[in-house]
Every structure is written in C-alpha cells, then in structure tokens.
C-alpha cells in the first residue's frame, strides 16, 4: 500500500503533466489565433534583424508542407484520420507501459502538439503556421508552437531512449541471461 508521500508525489506529477499539456495546447491555440487575426493580411513581419519572421500560412500538408499536393481523400486520411489514431495509440502505450520522467514528458509534448495541430485539421482542413527563423538565406520552414512542442518531445524521447540503451549496454553482466 503506497504511503501518503508517494500518493502526493504521484498526484503532483500528474498535475504537472496536465498543466504542461494544457499550457502547450493553450499557447498554440492563442498564437494561432493571433496569427490569423494579425498576419492573414499577407504581410510578412520581421524582427531581430530579420532573424524572426512572422508570416501567415495555411499548411494542408504535413511537416514542412510535405504531402500538400496529395489528393484530398489521401491527405485527410493521412493527416487527420491516421494522425489522430497515432496520437491515441501513443497515449495508450505511454499509459500501459507506465512511462515516467523524461520519456513521459517527451511523449506528452508530442501528443499535445499533435493534438493541437490535429484540431486545426479537423476544424479548418489545414494547420496555421506562422513562424520562420534563420540568418540570411539559411532559414527554417514556417512552423507553429505545436510543431516546436512535437520536435522537443521527439528529441526528449530519442535522447532518453539513447541514454537508456547506453546505460543498459555498459552495465556489467551479472548473469548468463541476454536481454
């Protein structure tokens, strides 16, 4: 039976996770609303000696517009139906395997960012993108806050998995068992 301290830590961890998910989705929704309200006039706004550009784009494709030219039924199947199923699947895997720590944080960043972009696709048929960073001709594609959450989440999951594999591979063998 868990003691009171363990229960409080679990509740606190869940609360932090809920706040992080809500904040990620909320921040993305608010910034997309700002982009629609103030950037949809077609003008590009430049800041910090053109290192940051704000420009409204409706992305019907996936990451960096990949697949935007696909037929509507294929695009909807891939980017709405399949994406929704993958997000639900990732949430189920994380809960069933009781992911914790950085692995759980990374997974939920991916889910929160993916869910916010998915909401755009369901409601609008496209995702609102509006940020671009770079120096001179070296620039990123146009993205949004949800995309940042997804990329940070993927990086956290990958680094956590890599670190876990390195620790496991460097641990001395204590039995004849092979994992």
N, C-alpha and C positions, 0 to 999 in steps of 0.2 A: 504494500500500500504506500503510495507516494506521500511524502511529508508535506507540510504546508509551504515550506520554502520552494520545493520542486514545483508545486502547483502554481505558486505565484510567478516563478520564472517562466513556466510554460504559458501562462496567461499573458504575461508581459511580452514574451516573444511573439505570440500570436497577434497581440495588439500592435506591436511594431510592424509586423508584416501587413496587417490590414491598413495601417496608416500609410505605409510605403506604397502599397498597391493603389489606394485611393488617391494619394498625392500624385503618383505617376500619371494615372488616368486623368485626374483633375487638371494638372498642369498642361497636359497635352490638349485637352478639350478647350481650356481657356486660351492657350496660344493659337490654336487653330481658329477659334472664334475671332481673335484679334487679327489674324492674317486675313480672314475673309472680310472683316469689316474695314480694314485699313490698307490692304495690299491688292485687293482684287481689281483695282483700277488699272493694273498693268504696269505701274511704275516700279522700278527697282530702287530700293533704298540701300545706301551704302554707309557703313560705319567703320571706325577704327582704320582709317586709311585704306578702305576697301577690303579689309580682311574679312569682314562680315557683311554679307549681302542678304537682304530680305526681299523675297520675290514670290508672289503667289503662283502656285502650280497645282492643278488637279491631276494626280497621278492615277491612271487607270490600270497601270501595271504593278509589278512587284517592286522589289528592291531596285532603286535607281531606274525605275520605269521598265524594267525587263518584262517582256510579255505584253506590253501595252497594245501592240498591234495584233494580238490574237483575236479570233472571232469572239463575240460577246459571250456565247454559251461556254466556251472553253475558259475564258478569263474569269467568269463568275464561278465556274466550278473550281478552278484552281485557287483563286484569291479570296473567295468568300466561303464556299462550302468546305473545301479541303482545309483551308487555314483555320476555320472555326473548329473542325474536328481535331486538328493537330493541337490547338491550344487546349481543348478539353482533355485530350489524351495526355499531354504534358502535365496538366494539373493532377490528373488521376495517378500517373506514375509517381509524381513527387509526393503525393499523399500516401499512396500504398507502400512505397519504399521508405517512408518517413524521412525524407531528405531533411537535413538540418544545416545550420550555419550558412556558409557562403554558397554552397550548392543550392540551397533552398532560396536564398536571396536572388541569385542569378536566374533561377528558373522563374520566379515570380516577376522579375523585371521583364523577362521575355514575354510572359503571359500578359502582364499589364499593358505593355507597349503594343503587343499583338492585338489584344482585345480592343484597345482604343482605335487602332487603325482598322480593325475588323468592323467596328461600329460605323466608321466613315463609309466603308464599302457597302454595308447593309443599307444605310440611310441615303447616301449620295451616289453610290456606284463608283466612287473614286476616293482617294485619300488626299487630304490637303497637305501639301508640302510647302515650305516657305523659307528655309534657312540654307545658306551656302557659305562655306568658309574657305579661305585659301589666301595665297600670296601670288599676285600676278596671274599668270596663266595656270598655275598649279592650284586647282580648286576641287572641292568635293562635288558630288551631285547635290541636288536640292533635297532636303530632308526635313523631318519634324522632330518634336520632343519624343514621341513614341519610338521613332527609329533609333534615337540615342539610347533610350531605355533597353531596346532589344539588343543593340550592339554591346552595351555594357553588360547586360545579362549573359549574352553568349560568351563574352570574354571571361566573365567570372566563372561560368560553368566549365569552360575549356581549361582555364588555369587551375581550377580546383581539381578537375579530373586528372590533369597532367601532374599536379603536385601529389595527388593520391597514388598515381601509378609509380612515380619516382620513389615515394616512401615505401610502397609495397615491394618494389623491385630491389631496393637497397637494404631491406630488412634481412637479417641473418636467418637462414633456415633453421627451424627448431625441431622439425620432424621430417620424415620422408615424404610428407604429403606435398603434392604440387597443386597450386591454385589455378 
